[in-house]
Amino acid sequence: MNQFSKVACFILASAFFSQSGYAQSPPVSISLNDLAEFRFPGKNWVLASDATASLTAANVMKPVSGTGVVVNTKSGTNLITIQEYGDVEIDLDFMVAKGSATGIWLQGRYNIQLSDSWTKTSPTYADMGGIGQRSNNPSSGIEGMAPMMNVARAPGLWQHLKVRFAAPKFNASGVKTSNARFEEVYVNGVLVQQQAEVAAPSQPAMYSDEKAVGPLVLQGSGGTVAFRNIRLAPVVAIQAPVAVGPPRRGGVRIVNPILLDPSNEPYLLRGYLNYGTKKRTHVISVGSPNQTNYSYDLKQGALLQVWRGRFVDVTEMWEARGEPQLEKPNGSVVILSGAPALASLADANAVWPDSIAFDDLNNKGYVLDQARNPTFKYVFMGANVEDKISIAMNGQSIVREISVSNAPANFYCRVAAAGKIESVGKGLYAIDGKSHYIQVDARFKPTLRKTSSGQELITSIGNSAGPLTYSIIW
């Protein structure tokens, strides 16, 4: 089967380890209402309530007036905490500009990269979630560690980092007895480093020596970046976790999960999917070699989710004829809407339906273009619908093109639904607090309307307007 590789490996996940050796203090937030918790902050760091960054222009980021966010507006000094930490868990949100190559430093010595690595499929130590080398010379650099997969999002979107770090240990004479270690590093909810030992500071670190404690450092060079929601939890009595093996399923240990990854062309997988609290039974997931993937509900005409990274774990579908029949995304997922994409509304203010009755949508199958992008066909309320979803060759977006004939009156498409939707100009919208973007074809003028839970972006769609085209960018 040349469309995919079946990978057998021991799953790496924090759930596989005993946490009994950890005693974690309650997390403490670093206030960003001022910069009082940092040593001599430079003028390149500005307080803000939010930030915006360009998708196309390098290192362009603008702070939004207010507090709660700190923005590095230009290359300059580092931001260094007054408090110093040893064993610690760090949790924060960050935003990078296009072309930015920045990061954070544990104890001012050990580097985690927060570079703009959007769409890269073969990341190196210099990419997002990578651990910096001990030398600046690429030909002689040692111990740089690439992330296990690249799940970086587009410039200008808020992303998430979580790190559990074990500081180096020293005996009473000051002799180092164990190296520093990144126990776990998660980027956008995905494990990208585990048990990564570092024998010496990354370069160019603030300090060349090693100590039991040191400050958290937010890098002020290498590109513009913003941070918010910085929380630290000191961890005491940290020990190397004890492996307890992979989880059991039906009383049997699953040692070799089955991971499905397309190799040369998009791969279409029909299966069941847990979406929220429900199991969706009529789902097709599509994965591509450029690690841009999505899931589509055939009985709702709904684009459920998109994600970056590996395609799917199909162990619960294929292992011993797995009874759950579940496919599981193997990357960083952006949840979209499970409601139907199309509806006939009494007027532009009517509530959007949350579902379509099973027999009210008549599926007519799908066809593939030369690049194996599917067009899903169905009949709904008498309208003939063709819903083509294409994965961009550069991996930057998923493009959706909906064509309708014989449409009923007041037929609409809901392009997005979220707690917050912001227009950022030229048909581009930032969705759900900048978790992803929607780019709408300029021919359509969508309406942004309030709902009981936030906002919706809808547009009329009918027989004469032509296909509605929009892109999901993340």
C-alpha positions as CSV (number, residue, x, y, z in Angstrom):
1,M,0.0,0.0,0.0
2,N,2.1,2.9,-1.3
3,Q,-0.3,5.6,-0.2
4,F,0.8,5.4,3.4
5,S,3.4,4.0,5.8
6,K,2.3,1.7,8.7
7,V,4.5,2.7,11.6
8,A,4.9,0.5,14.6
9,C,6.5,2.1,17.6
10,F,6.2,2.5,21.3
11,I,3.9,5.4,21.9
12,L,5.5,8.3,23.7
13,A,3.0,10.1,25.9
14,S,3.0,11.4,29.5
15,A,0.1,9.0,30.4
16,F,2.6,6.1,30.1
17,F,4.6,7.3,33.1
18,S,4.1,7.1,36.8
19,Q,3.8,10.6,38.2
20,S,4.2,9.5,41.8
21,G,7.7,11.0,42.0
22,Y,6.4,14.5,41.3
23,A,5.2,16.9,43.9
24,Q,4.0,20.1,42.1
25,S,3.2,23.4,43.8
26,P,0.2,25.4,42.6
27,P,1.0,27.4,39.4
28,V,1.8,31.0,39.9
29,S,1.1,33.5,37.1
30,I,3.6,36.2,36.1
31,S,1.7,39.5,36.0
32,L,1.8,41.3,32.7
33,N,-0.1,44.4,34.0
34,D,3.4,45.8,34.3
35,L,7.0,44.5,34.0
36,A,7.8,44.5,37.7
37,E,8.6,40.8,37.8
38,F,11.5,41.2,35.3
39,R,15.0,42.5,35.7
40,F,15.6,45.9,34.0
41,P,13.3,45.3,31.0
42,G,14.5,46.9,27.8
43,K,12.4,49.4,25.7
44,N,11.9,46.7,23.0
45,W,9.3,45.1,25.3
46,V,5.9,46.7,25.3
47,L,2.8,45.9,27.3
48,A,-0.4,45.3,25.3
49,S,-3.8,43.6,25.5
50,D,-3.2,41.7,22.3
51,A,-1.0,41.7,19.2
52,T,-1.4,41.4,15.4
53,A,1.2,40.1,13.0
54,S,1.3,39.9,9.2
55,L,1.0,36.7,7.3
56,T,3.3,37.9,4.6
57,A,5.6,40.6,5.9
58,A,8.6,39.5,8.0
59,N,8.8,40.5,11.6
60,V,5.8,42.8,11.5
61,M,3.9,42.7,14.8
62,K,1.9,45.5,16.3
63,P,0.8,45.7,20.0
64,V,-2.8,46.5,20.8
65,S,-3.2,49.0,23.6
66,G,-3.7,47.6,27.1
67,T,-2.1,45.1,29.4
68,G,-1.9,41.3,29.9
69,V,0.4,40.7,27.0
70,V,4.1,41.6,26.5
71,V,5.3,42.2,22.9
72,N,8.9,42.3,21.7
73,T,8.6,44.9,19.0
74,K,12.1,44.8,17.7
75,S,15.4,43.0,18.3
76,G,16.8,44.0,21.6
77,T,17.3,42.9,25.2
78,N,16.0,39.7,26.8
79,L,13.2,39.7,29.4
80,I,14.5,38.0,32.5
81,T,12.5,37.0,35.5
82,I,13.7,38.2,39.0
83,Q,12.5,34.9,40.5
84,E,14.8,31.9,39.8
85,Y,13.6,28.3,39.3
86,G,15.0,24.8,39.5
87,D,12.6,21.9,38.6
88,V,9.6,23.6,37.1
89,E,6.6,23.3,34.9
90,I,6.0,26.2,32.5
91,D,2.8,27.0,30.7
92,L,2.4,30.0,28.3
93,D,0.8,31.3,25.1
94,F,3.0,32.9,22.4
95,M,2.6,34.5,19.0
96,V,5.4,34.7,16.5
97,A,5.8,37.0,13.4
98,K,6.6,35.7,10.0
99,G,10.3,34.8,9.8
100,S,10.8,35.1,13.6
101,A,13.5,32.8,15.1
102,T,13.2,33.3,18.8
103,G,12.6,31.2,21.9
104,I,12.7,30.9,25.7
105,W,15.5,29.9,28.0
106,L,15.1,27.7,31.1
107,Q,17.5,29.1,33.8
108,G,18.8,31.4,31.1
109,R,20.8,28.4,29.8
110,Y,18.7,25.8,28.1
111,N,16.8,26.8,24.9
112,I,13.4,25.9,23.4
113,Q,12.9,27.3,20.0
114,L,9.8,29.3,19.1
115,S,10.7,29.9,15.5
116,D,8.2,30.5,12.7
117,S,8.2,27.0,11.3
118,W,4.8,27.1,9.6
119,T,4.3,24.2,7.1
120,K,7.7,22.6,7.5
121,T,7.4,18.8,7.3
122,S,11.0,17.9,8.3
123,P,11.8,20.1,11.3
124,T,15.3,20.5,12.7
125,Y,16.5,21.6,16.1
126,A,16.1,25.2,15.0
127,D,12.4,24.9,14.4
128,M,9.5,25.3,16.8
129,G,9.8,23.0,19.8
130,G,13.4,22.2,19.0
131,I,16.2,22.2,21.6
132,G,19.1,24.5,20.7
133,Q,22.6,23.2,20.1
134,R,25.6,23.7,22.3
135,S,27.5,25.4,19.5
136,N,26.5,28.2,17.1
137,N,28.5,26.5,14.3
138,P,26.1,24.2,12.4
139,S,29.1,22.0,11.2
140,S,30.2,21.4,14.8
141,G,27.0,21.9,16.8
142,I,26.1,19.1,19.2
143,E,23.0,17.9,21.0
144,G,20.5,20.0,19.1
145,M,17.2,18.0,19.1
146,A,14.5,18.4,16.5
147,P,10.8,18.1,17.6
148,M,9.1,14.8,17.0
149,M,6.8,16.6,14.6
150,N,6.1,20.1,13.5
151,V,2.8,21.5,14.7
152,A,3.6,25.2,14.3
153,R,0.7,27.5,13.3
154,A,0.7,30.5,11.0
155,P,2.3,33.8,12.0
156,G,0.0,36.0,14.0
157,L,-1.9,33.2,15.6
158,W,-1.8,32.4,19.3
159,Q,0.0,29.2,20.1
160,H,0.7,27.2,23.3
161,L,3.8,25.9,25.0
162,K,4.0,23.6,28.0
163,V,7.4,22.4,29.4
164,R,8.3,20.2,32.3
165,F,11.9,20.8,33.1
166,A,14.3,19.0,35.5
167,A,17.3,21.2,36.5
168,P,20.8,19.8,36.8
169,K,21.6,18.3,40.2
170,F,24.8,18.8,42.2
171,N,26.3,17.2,45.3
172,A,27.4,19.0,48.5
173,S,30.8,19.7,46.8
174,G,29.2,21.4,43.9
175,V,29.9,18.5,41.4
176,K,27.2,17.9,38.9
177,T,25.5,14.5,39.4
178,S,22.9,14.7,36.7
179,N,22.3,16.7,33.6
180,A,19.4,19.1,33.0
181,R,16.5,17.4,31.2
182,F,13.4,18.4,29.3
183,E,11.0,15.9,30.7
184,E,8.3,16.8,28.3
185,V,7.7,19.7,25.8
186,Y,4.2,20.2,24.3
187,V,3.5,22.6,21.4
188,N,-0.1,23.3,20.7
189,G,-1.1,20.3,22.8
190,V,1.2,17.8,21.0
191,L,4.2,16.1,22.7
192,V,7.3,17.1,20.7
193,Q,10.2,16.3,23.2
194,Q,10.4,13.7,25.9
195,Q,13.2,12.9,28.3
196,A,15.6,15.1,26.3
197,E,18.8,15.4,28.3
198,V,21.1,18.4,27.8
199,A,24.7,18.1,29.1
200,A,25.5,21.8,28.9
201,P,23.9,25.2,28.1
202,S,22.6,25.9,24.6
203,Q,24.3,28.6,22.7
204,P,24.2,31.6,22.9
205,A,23.1,31.3,26.5
206,M,23.2,34.1,29.0
207,Y,25.4,31.9,31.3
208,S,28.1,29.4,30.4
209,D,28.0,27.7,33.8
210,E,25.3,25.4,35.3
211,K,23.5,25.9,38.5
212,A,20.6,24.4,40.4
213,V,18.4,27.4,39.8
214,G,18.1,30.2,37.3
215,P,15.6,32.7,35.7
216,L,13.1,32.2,32.9
217,V,14.3,34.2,29.9
218,L,12.1,35.4,27.1
219,Q,14.4,35.9,24.1
220,G,14.5,39.5,22.8
221,S,16.5,38.8,19.6
222,G,15.8,36.8,16.5
223,G,12.5,38.3,15.7
224,T,9.3,39.8,17.0
225,V,7.2,37.7,19.5
226,A,4.4,38.2,22.0
227,F,3.7,36.3,25.3
228,R,0.7,36.0,27.6
229,N,-0.7,33.7,30.3
230,I,2.7,32.8,31.7
231,R,2.4,30.4,34.5
232,L,5.1,28.6,36.5
233,A,4.7,25.7,38.9
234,P,7.9,24.7,40.9
235,V,8.2,20.9,41.0
236,V,9.9,19.3,44.0
237,A,11.3,15.8,44.6
238,I,11.3,15.3,40.8
239,Q,12.6,11.9,39.7
240,A,13.1,10.2,36.5
241,P,9.6,8.8,35.7
242,V,9.1,5.1,35.9
243,A,7.8,3.6,32.7
244,V,4.7,1.6,33.3
245,G,4.1,0.6,29.6
246,P,1.5,1.5,27.1
247,P,-2.1,1.6,28.0
248,R,-4.4,-1.4,28.0
249,R,-7.3,-1.7,25.7
250,G,-9.8,-4.5,26.5
251,G,-7.2,-6.0,28.9
252,V,-4.5,-6.2,26.1
253,R,-1.5,-3.9,26.0
254,I,-1.2,-2.1,22.7
255,V,2.6,-1.9,22.2
256,N,2.7,-1.2,18.5
257,P,0.1,1.5,17.5
258,I,-0.8,1.7,13.9
259,L,-0.1,5.2,12.6
260,L,-1.3,6.0,9.1
261,D,0.7,8.6,7.1
262,P,0.3,9.4,3.4
263,S,3.5,9.2,1.5
264,N,3.0,10.5,-2.0
265,E,-0.6,11.7,-2.3
266,P,-3.7,12.5,-0.2
267,Y,-5.2,9.5,1.6
268,L,-9.0,9.2,2.3
269,L,-10.1,7.2,5.3
270,R,-13.7,6.4,6.1
271,G,-14.3,5.7,9.8
272,Y,-15.8,6.8,13.1
273,L,-14.6,9.9,15.0
274,N,-15.2,11.2,18.5
275,Y,-16.2,14.8,18.1
276,G,-17.1,16.5,21.3
277,T,-19.2,14.2,23.3
278,K,-20.6,12.2,20.3
279,K,-19.3,9.5,18.0
280,R,-19.7,10.6,14.4
281,T,-20.2,7.5,12.2
282,H,-20.2,8.9,8.7
283,V,-16.8,10.7,8.6
284,I,-14.1,10.8,6.0
285,S,-10.7,12.1,7.1
286,V,-8.2,13.2,4.5
287,G,-4.5,13.4,5.1
288,S,-1.7,14.7,2.8
289,P,2.1,14.3,2.6
290,N,2.5,18.0,3.5
291,Q,0.9,17.1,6.9
292,T,-2.2,19.2,6.4
293,N,-5.3,17.2,7.3
294,Y,-9.1,17.4,7.9
295,S,-12.2,15.5,8.8
296,Y,-15.6,15.8,7.1
297,D,-19.0,14.6,8.2
298,L,-20.9,13.2,5.2
299,K,-24.3,13.4,6.9
300,Q,-24.0,17.1,8.0
301,G,-22.0,18.5,5.1
302,A,-19.7,19.8,8.0
303,L,-16.0,20.3,8.0
304,L,-15.4,19.2,11.5
305,Q,-11.7,19.8,12.1
306,V,-8.3,20.5,10.6
307,W,-4.9,19.7,11.9
308,R,-1.2,19.8,11.3
309,G,1.3,17.0,11.9
310,R,0.9,13.3,11.4
311,F,-2.3,12.0,9.9
312,V,-4.2,9.4,12.1
313,D,-3.8,6.6,14.7
314,V,-5.9,3.8,13.4
315,T,-5.1,1.2,16.1
316,E,-8.7,1.2,17.3
317,M,-9.9,0.5,13.7
318,W,-7.4,-2.0,12.6
319,E,-5.9,-3.8,15.6
320,A,-7.7,-7.0,16.2
321,R,-10.7,-5.6,14.2
322,G,-10.9,-2.9,16.8
323,E,-14.5,-2.6,18.1
324,P,-14.5,1.2,18.6
325,Q,-13.6,1.7,14.9
326,L,-12.2,5.1,15.9
327,E,-9.7,7.1,14.0
328,K,-7.6,9.6,16.1
329,P,-5.9,12.7,14.7
330,N,-2.1,12.5,15.3
331,G,-1.3,16.2,15.4
332,S,-2.5,19.6,16.6
333,V,-6.2,19.9,16.0
334,V,-8.3,23.0,15.3
335,I,-11.9,22.2,16.0
336,L,-14.4,23.8,13.6
337,S,-18.2,23.3,13.6
338,G,-20.2,20.1,13.7
339,A,-23.3,21.9,12.5
340,P,-24.3,21.8,8.8
341,A,-22.6,24.2,6.5
342,L,-25.9,25.1,4.7
343,A,-29.3,26.1,5.9
344,S,-32.5,27.9,4.7
345,L,-33.2,30.6,7.2
346,A,-36.5,32.6,7.7
347,D,-34.3,35.7,7.7
348,A,-30.7,36.8,8.2
349,N,-31.3,36.8,12.0
350,A,-32.7,33.3,12.4
351,V,-30.9,30.8,14.6
352,W,-28.6,28.5,12.7
353,P,-29.7,24.8,13.0
354,D,-27.3,22.6,15.0
355,S,-27.9,19.5,12.9
356,I,-29.7,17.9,9.9
357,A,-32.0,14.9,10.4
358,F,-30.3,11.8,9.1
359,D,-32.6,11.2,6.1
360,D,-32.8,14.9,5.1
361,L,-29.4,14.9,3.5
362,N,-29.1,12.6,0.5
363,N,-25.5,11.7,-0.2
364,K,-24.4,11.2,-3.8
365,G,-20.8,10.1,-3.2
366,Y,-17.7,12.0,-4.1
367,V,-15.3,12.4,-7.0
368,L,-11.6,13.0,-6.9
369,D,-9.6,15.5,-9.0
370,Q,-6.1,14.7,-10.3
371,A,-4.5,15.7,-7.0
372,R,-7.0,13.4,-5.1
373,N,-8.9,16.3,-3.6
374,P,-12.6,15.2,-3.1
375,T,-15.8,16.9,-4.1
376,F,-18.6,15.7,-1.9
377,K,-22.0,15.6,-3.6
378,Y,-25.4,15.7,-1.9
379,V,-29.0,16.9,-2.1
380,F,-30.4,19.0,0.7
381,M,-33.8,20.8,0.7
382,G,-34.0,20.2,-3.0
383,A,-30.6,21.9,-3.6
384,N,-27.9,20.1,-5.5
385,V,-24.6,20.7,-3.6
386,E,-21.0,20.1,-4.6
387,D,-18.6,20.7,-1.7
388,K,-15.0,20.6,-3.0
389,I,-12.2,20.6,-0.3
390,S,-8.6,21.0,-1.5
391,I,-5.4,20.9,0.4
392,A,-3.1,23.6,-0.8
393,M,0.1,22.3,-2.3
394,N,2.2,24.6,0.0
395,G,0.4,23.2,3.0
396,Q,-0.7,26.7,4.2
397,S,-4.4,26.2,3.9
398,I,-7.5,24.1,3.1
399,V,-9.6,25.6,0.4
400,R,-13.4,25.0,0.3
401,E,-15.5,25.6,-2.7
402,I,-19.3,25.1,-2.4
403,S,-21.5,25.1,-5.5
404,V,-25.3,25.1,-5.3
405,S,-28.0,24.6,-7.9
406,N,-31.7,24.6,-7.5
407,A,-31.3,26.4,-4.1
408,P,-34.4,27.2,-2.0
409,A,-35.1,30.8,-0.9
410,N,-32.9,32.4,1.8
411,F,-30.2,29.7,1.4
412,Y,-27.1,30.5,3.5
413,C,-23.7,29.1,4.2
414,R,-22.1,29.5,7.6
415,V,-18.4,30.1,7.1
416,A,-17.4,30.3,10.7
417,A,-18.8,30.2,14.2
418,A,-16.8,31.1,17.3
419,G,-16.7,33.1,20.5
420,K,-15.0,35.9,18.7
421,I,-14.4,36.7,15.0
422,E,-12.3,39.7,14.0
423,S,-12.0,41.3,10.6
424,V,-8.3,41.9,9.8
425,G,-8.9,43.3,6.3
426,K,-9.2,42.2,2.7
427,G,-11.6,39.4,3.5
428,L,-9.3,37.9,6.2
429,Y,-10.8,37.1,9.6
430,A,-9.1,36.0,12.8
431,I,-11.3,33.3,14.4
432,D,-11.8,32.4,18.1
433,G,-9.1,34.6,19.6
434,K,-6.7,34.1,16.8
435,S,-6.7,30.3,16.8
436,H,-6.9,30.3,13.0
437,Y,-7.8,32.5,10.0
438,I,-10.6,32.4,7.4
439,Q,-10.0,34.1,4.0
440,V,-13.3,34.7,2.1
441,D,-13.5,35.1,-1.7
442,A,-13.8,38.9,-2.3
443,R,-16.9,38.3,-4.5
444,F,-18.8,37.5,-1.3
445,K,-19.6,39.9,1.5
446,P,-20.3,37.8,4.5
447,T,-22.3,39.1,7.4
448,L,-20.8,39.0,10.9
449,R,-23.7,38.5,13.4
450,K,-24.0,37.9,17.1
451,T,-25.2,34.6,18.6
452,S,-26.1,33.4,22.1
453,S,-22.5,31.9,22.4
454,G,-20.5,34.4,20.3
455,Q,-20.5,35.3,16.6
456,E,-21.1,33.8,13.2
457,L,-19.9,34.6,9.7
458,I,-22.6,33.8,7.2
459,T,-23.3,34.6,3.5
460,S,-26.1,33.9,1.1
461,I,-25.5,31.2,-1.4
462,G,-27.7,30.5,-4.4
463,N,-28.0,29.7,-8.0
464,S,-26.6,32.9,-9.6
465,A,-23.8,33.9,-7.2
466,G,-21.4,31.2,-8.3
467,P,-19.3,28.9,-6.1
468,L,-18.5,30.2,-2.6
469,T,-14.8,29.9,-2.0
470,Y,-13.0,30.4,1.3
471,S,-9.8,29.2,2.9
472,I,-8.9,28.0,6.4
473,I,-5.4,29.1,7.4
474,W,-3.7,27.9,10.6
